[in-house]
Amino acid sequence: MTIRLFVLSVVPGLVVAASSAVGTQAPAPSAGLPKPGFHHIHMNSTNPTAAINEFLKVYPASTKVTGGGFEGLKTANDVYMLFTKVTTPPPAPGPDRVSATAPQTAFWHHVWAVADGRQTLKSLRASDPNFDARRMIAQWIGPEGGRVDFSSDTYSGFLTNSQLAEAKAKGGAPTHRGGYFNWYGPDGVVMETTDGPTERYTIVGMFQEQPYCALFWYRKHLNADDRPASGGRGAAVGGGGRGPAQPAGPASEAECGVTRSDDVSWPSTYKRGHHRIPPPQLVVFGDVTMRWYMNQEERPLVATRGQLMDHVALSVTNLEAWVAKLKSENVKFLEQPYKFGDTRAVLIEGPSLEAIELVETK
C-alpha cells in the first residue's frame, strides 16, 4: 500500500481556532495549555472522489472541500474529513471485502446525526436494491437471535440477558422512536446514523484496550475534558432503561486497569452481544466526541496508520509548547514536526495505537 504523508498545504478554511491565545515564548512543559480543538478526520481510500460523493448523498448538508493535495468534505457543523488516495484498499470488514482477518483498530465507526434516520435508511434502500444484503449491519436483539434495523425497534436501555427476560415478562415494548441504524459506508467503513434533530457529525466511535486508562491518558496529555460516563445511550435512542449495572470508575491512574465483564447487553452489532462493562468513556474536542468501549475482540487492537480510518487531527495554538510538554511526558511521536501547508504539525500515538495529529493554528 502506498501512503502519502499528509500535506503540502493546508485546506482553505480548515483552521479551527483554539479557546485562547498562547504567547510567542514557549512555556515550560508543565505550564497549562489550552485544550486542543478538533481539526479533521483522515481516511485512506483508493477513490476519494467516489467516497466523498457517497457521503454527500447520504448527508447532503455537507460540502466538498479541496486543498493541500487532498479531497475532502466539511459537515454541517464544520467537521472536516480528508482523504489520502492509496493504491491498495485498506482492509475493511465491509461487504465488498469481507475478511475474517481484517484488523480492528482503536477507530471503530463514524456517528452521524440526521433529521430523520428512518427516512435516510429508506433512501439508502431505494438507491441500492442490494443494500440489505451488502450494506446493512444487523442489530441483534437477544441471545436467542433475531434482529431489527433500528435500535428503537427493540427494548431500549442496552439490557443484559437477565434484564431483557425481565422486561419481556413485564410486558414491556419497544418505543419505535429515535434510535439509530448501522451500515457499511464508503470503502466499507462502519457507520452509525442516528436521529438528529439536525444533520451533524457527532462521534468518532472507538475501542480502547483499557477505557479508564485511556481517559486518564487524554486528560493528562491532551488536557481533554470529559462528560460523565454512562452505561449506554438509552435516553438518546428512545426509551431510557437501566442497562448493565456499572462498577464505579477508578479513583487514580494507578488503578485504571480493569477486566472486561463476560456479561453482554443488547441491541448489539455483535451476534453474541456487546460488552458494555466497563462502561463507555469519552472526551470532547470542539464539537466532536471521541467515545470508546473496551476492545470487543480477543485479539489486541492494531495501529491505525495505513488503515481505513488513519488518524484524527487536533488543532493547537503553540506547537512548540505542546511538543515540549508531550516529550517531557514520554508520549510516543510517530512523526516529528513537519510542514503542514503554511504551518506545522506532529503525529503522536494514543493509548491503543491510535494516531493523533496536532496541527498548529493561529
Residue pairs with C-beta under 8 A, 6 or more apart in sequence:
1 44
1 86
1 87
1 88
1 90
1 306
2 86
2 87
2 88
3 44
3 84
3 86
3 305
3 306
3 310
4 69
4 84
4 85
4 86
5 335
5 338
6 42
6 68
6 70
6 84
6 340
6 345
6 357
7 68
7 69
7 70
7 339
7 340
7 341
7 345
8 68
8 69
8 339
8 341
9 67
9 68
9 69
9 341
9 342
10 67
10 68
10 340
10 341
10 342
10 343
10 359
11 40
11 65
11 66
11 67
11 68
11 70
11 72
11 80
11 82
11 341
12 65
12 67
13 65
13 74
14 39
14 40
14 65
14 67
14 80
15 315
15 361
15 362
16 37
16 38
16 39
16 78
16 286
16 315
16 361
17 37
17 315
17 361
18 34
18 35
18 36
18 37
18 315
18 316
18 317
18 361
19 34
19 35
19 37
20 34
20 317
21 317
22 33
22 34
22 317
22 318
22 321
23 318
26 318
26 320
26 321
26 324
27 33
27 318
27 321
28 324
29 321
29 324
29 325
29 327
29 328
29 329
30 325
30 328
31 321
32 223
33 223
33 316
33 318
33 321
33 322
33 325
34 223
34 316
34 317
35 222
35 223
35 224
35 225
35 285
36 222
36 223
36 285
36 314
36 315
36 316
36 358
37 285
37 286
37 314
37 315
37 361
38 79
38 285
38 286
38 287
38 288
38 312
38 313
38 314
38 315
39 80
39 312
39 313
39 314
39 315
39 357
39 359
39 361
40 72
40 79
40 80
40 81
40 82
40 312
40 313
41 79
41 80
41 81
41 82
41 110
41 204
41 309
41 312
41 313
42 81
42 82
42 83
42 84
42 309
42 310
42 311
42 312
42 313
42 357
43 51
43 81
43 82
43 83
43 84
43 187
43 189
43 308
43 309
43 310
44 83
44 84
44 86
44 90
44 306
44 307
44 308
44 310
45 51
45 83
45 84
45 85
45 86
45 186
45 187
45 308
46 85
46 86
46 87
46 88
46 89
46 187
47 85
48 70
48 71
48 72
48 83
48 84
48 85
49 71
50 186
51 83
51 186
51 187
52 64
52 71
52 72
52 73
52 83
52 186
54 185
54 186
55 62
55 73
55 81
55 185
55 186
56 62
56 63
56 64
56 73
57 127
58 112
58 120
58 123
58 124
58 185
58 193
59 75
59 76
59 112
59 114
59 199
60 199
61 75
61 76
61 198
61 199
62 73
62 74
62 75
62 76
62 199
63 73
63 74
64 71
64 72
64 73
64 74
65 71
65 72
65 73
65 74
65 80
66 72
67 341
68 82
68 341
70 82
70 83
70 84
71 82
71 83
71 85
72 80
72 81
72 82
72 83
73 80
73 81
74 80
74 81
75 81
75 112
75 199
75 200
75 201
76 198
76 199
76 200
76 201
77 200
77 201
77 287
78 287
79 200
79 201
79 287
79 288
81 201
84 310
89 97
89 187
90 187
90 306
90 307
90 308
91 97
91 99
91 101
91 102
91 103
91 307
91 308
92 99
92 102
92 187
92 188
92 189
92 308
93 99
93 102
93 184
93 188
93 190
94 184
94 187
94 188
94 189
94 190
95 133
95 134
95 135
95 184
95 188
96 134
96 188
97 188
103 302
103 307
104 207
104 295
104 296
104 297
104 299
104 301
104 302
105 207
105 301
105 302
105 303
105 304
105 307
105 309
105 352
105 353
105 354
106 206
106 207
106 208
106 292
106 301
106 304
106 350
106 352
106 353
106 354
107 204
107 205
107 206
107 304
107 307
107 308
107 309
107 312
107 354
108 190
108 205
108 206
108 207
108 292
108 293
109 182
109 189
109 190
109 191
109 192
109 205
110 185
110 189
110 190
110 191
110 192
110 201
110 203
110 204
110 205
111 180
111 192
111 193
111 194
111 201
111 202
111 203
111 204
111 205
111 291
112 191
112 192
112 193
112 194
112 199
112 200
112 201
112 202
113 193
113 194
113 195
113 196
113 197
113 198
113 199
113 200
113 201
113 202
114 120
114 193
114 194
114 195
114 196
114 199
115 195
115 196
115 197
115 198
115 199
116 195
116 196
117 150
117 178
117 179
117 180
117 181
117 193
117 194
117 195
117 196
118 150
120 193
121 149
121 150
121 181
121 183
121 193
124 131
124 135
124 183
125 131
125 132
128 134
128 135
131 183
134 184
135 183
135 184
136 149
136 181
136 182
136 183
137 181
137 182
137 183
137 184
137 190
137 269
138 147
138 269
138 271
139 147
139 148
139 149
139 150
139 151
139 153
139 154
139 181
139 182
139 267
139 268
139 269
140 146
140 147
140 266
140 267
140 268
140 269
140 270
140 271
140 273
141 147
141 148
141 154
141 155
141 266
141 267
142 154
142 161
142 164
142 266
143 161
143 273
145 271
148 154
148 267
149 181
150 176
150 179
150 180
150 181
151 179
151 180
151 181
151 237
151 238
151 267
152 174
152 175
152 176
152 177
152 178
152 179
152 237
152 238
152 239
153 174
153 176
153 179
154 174
154 266
154 267
155 164
155 167
155 168
155 172
155 174
155 239
155 241
155 266
156 174
156 175
156 179
156 234
156 237
156 238
156 239
156 240
156 241
157 163
157 232
157 234
157 239
157 240
157 241
157 242
157 243
158 231
158 232
158 233
158 234
158 241
158 243
158 244
158 265
158 266
158 267
158 274
158 276
159 167
159 241
159 242
159 243
159 244
159 265
159 266
160 243
160 244
160 263
160 264
160 265
160 266
161 263
161 264
161 273
163 241
163 242
163 243
163 244
163 265
164 266
167 241
174 239
175 238
175 239
176 238
177 238
177 239
178 194
178 195
178 236
178 237
178 238
178 239
179 194
179 195
179 237
179 238
180 192
180 193
180 194
180 195
180 237
181 192
181 193
182 190
182 191
182 192
182 193
182 269
183 191
183 193
184 190
184 191
185 191
187 308
188 308
189 308
189 309
190 205
192 203
192 205
194 202
194 236
194 237
195 238
200 287
201 287
201 288
202 288
202 289
203 288
203 289
203 290
203 291
204 288
204 289
204 290
204 291
204 312
205 291
205 292
206 290
206 291
206 292
206 293
206 352
206 354
207 292
207 293
207 294
207 295
207 296
207 301
207 352
208 214
208 281
208 292
208 293
208 294
208 295
208 301
208 351
208 352
209 294
209 295
209 300
209 301
209 351
209 352
210 256
210 257
210 258
210 294
210 351
210 352
211 258
211 278
211 279
211 280
211 281
211 292
211 293
211 294
212 249
212 250
212 256
212 257
212 258
212 278
212 281
213 253
213 256
213 257
213 351
214 281
214 292
214 350
214 351
214 352
215 226
215 256
215 281
215 282
215 283
216 253
216 256
217 350
217 351
218 224
218 226
218 283
218 290
218 350
218 351
219 226
219 283
220 253
220 329
221 325
221 326
221 329
221 331
222 283
222 314
222 356
224 283
224 284
224 285
225 283
225 284
226 281
226 282
226 283
226 284
227 282
227 284
227 289
229 249
229 279
229 280
229 281
229 282
230 243
230 279
230 280
231 242
231 243
231 244
231 245
231 246
231 276
231 277
231 279
231 280
232 241
232 243
232 244
232 265
232 276
232 279
232 280
234 240
234 241
234 242
234 243
243 265
243 276
244 261
244 263
244 265
244 276
244 277
244 279
245 277
246 277
246 278
246 279
247 258
247 277
247 278
249 278
250 256
250 258
258 278
258 294
260 275
260 277
260 278
260 294
260 295
261 275
261 277
261 278
262 275
263 275
263 277
264 270
264 272
264 273
264 274
264 275
264 276
265 273
265 274
265 276
266 273
266 274
267 274
268 274
270 296
274 293
274 296
275 293
275 294
275 296
276 293
278 294
280 291
280 292
280 293
281 291
281 292
282 289
282 290
282 291
282 292
283 289
283 290
284 290
285 314
290 312
295 301
295 352
301 352
301 353
302 353
303 349
303 353
303 355
304 310
304 311
304 353
304 354
304 355
305 311
305 334
305 355
310 355
311 347
311 354
311 355
311 356
311 357
312 354
312 355
312 356
312 357
313 345
313 356
313 357
313 358
313 359
314 356
314 357
314 358
314 359
315 358
315 359
315 360
315 361
316 322
316 358
316 359
316 360
316 361
317 360
317 361
317 362
318 360
319 337
319 343
319 344
319 345
319 346
319 358
319 360
322 346
322 358
323 337
323 346
326 333
326 348
327 333
331 348
331 349
332 348
332 349
333 346
333 347
333 348
333 349
334 347
334 348
334 349
334 355
335 345
335 346
335 347
336 346
337 344
337 345
337 346
338 344
338 345
338 346
340 359
340 360
343 359
343 360
343 361
343 362
344 359
344 360
345 357
345 358
345 359
345 360
346 357
346 358
347 355
347 356
347 357
347 358
348 355
348 356
348 357
348 358
349 355
349 356
350 356
